[in-house]
Amino acid sequence: MDKMKEEKLSLKQRFARFLLKAAGWKLVDERPPESKYLIIGAFHTTNWDLLTALVLLTALGIKPRWIGKEELFRGPLGPIMRRLGGIPVKRGARLNFVGQIAERFKQEDEFTVVIAPEGTRKATDHWKSGFYYIASQAGVPIAFGFANYKAKVCGIGGYLYPSGNVEADMAKIRAFYEARARGLHPRNHGTVRLKAKTSASKTETQR
C-alpha cells in the first residue's frame, strides 16, 4: 500500500491491520468498485471465522450488514441489533425473503451485506441460494470473502456480476474458493454448488 492510501486509514483500520499482521495474516483487497455489493464468505468451519471476518472487514474499512429474523429485533435489544448492522426480515412461505433484501439494496446509496452461504460450520453438500438471487435482483456484484488458514491469507479476493447463467457463475465461484480458500477444518468444507431448484424451494431463505 502506498503512503497516500495508508494516510487515509482510520484508527480502527490501522488497529485491525496491526492485529492481522501480528497474527501472521496477509490481507487481500480486491473488492468491487461499486458502493453496493454482496459479500459471501467461505469456508465456514469454525467459530473463529466470525472473529477473523470482523477483523478483516474492519481492516478494509467495510461496515457490513447482516440478516436476521424479525423476532431478533423486537424489544430492548432491537436498537442494539440494528446498530450492529442487523437487517430484520419477515419470515414465512408467503414472504419473499430475496425480494426484501434486494429492495433494501435499491433504497440505499451505500450498502454491503455479508452472507455465509454454507449456513453451517458442518460439511454440507450444497450452498444456500439466497445470496445469488439477491445479487441478481438487486443488480449488484458478489464479492468473494475468504480466509486461507494454511497460507494465512484473508480478505476479498475478487467479485462476479451475476449473469443469470447460474451454473456458469457457480463454476467461477467454485474455482475461486477451491483454489484460494481453506478453512481451519478442511474436512468441513461445504460443496460449492446450489441445490437443484424446485417449486417447493423457490421461497427458500438464506438462514
C-alpha positions, 0 to 999 in steps of 0.5 A: 500500500502506498503512503497516500492510501495508508494516510487515509486509514482510520484508527480502527483500520490501522488497529485491525491491520496491526492485529492481522499482521501480528497474527501472521495474516496477509490481507487481500483487497480486491473488492468491487468498485461499486458502493453496493455489493454482496459479500459471501464468505467461505469456508465456514468451519469454525467459530473463529471465522466470525472473529477473523471476518470482523477483523478483516472487514474492519481492516478494509474499512467495510461496515457490513450488514447482516440478516436476521429474523424479525423476532431478533429485533423486537424489544430492548435489544432491537436498537442494539441489533440494528446498530450492529448492522442487523437487517430484520426480515419477515419470515414465512412461505408467503414472504419473499425473503430475496425480494426484501433484501434486494429492495433494501439494496435499491433504497440505499446509496451505500450498502454491503451485506455479508452472507455465509452461504454454507449456513453451517460450520458442518460439511454440507453438500450444497450452498444456500441460494439466497445470496445469488438471487439477491445479487441478481435482483438487486443488480449488484456484484458478489464479492468473494470473502475468504480466509486461507488458514494454511497460507494465512491469507484473508480478505476479498479476493475478487467479485462476479456480476451475476449473469443469470447463467447460474451454473456458469457463475457457480463454476467461477465461484467454485474455482475461486474458493477451491483454489484460494480458500481453506478453512481451519477444518478442511474436512468441513468444507461445504460443496460449492454448488446450489441445490437443484431448484424446485417449486417447493424451494423457490421461497427458500431463505438464506438462514 
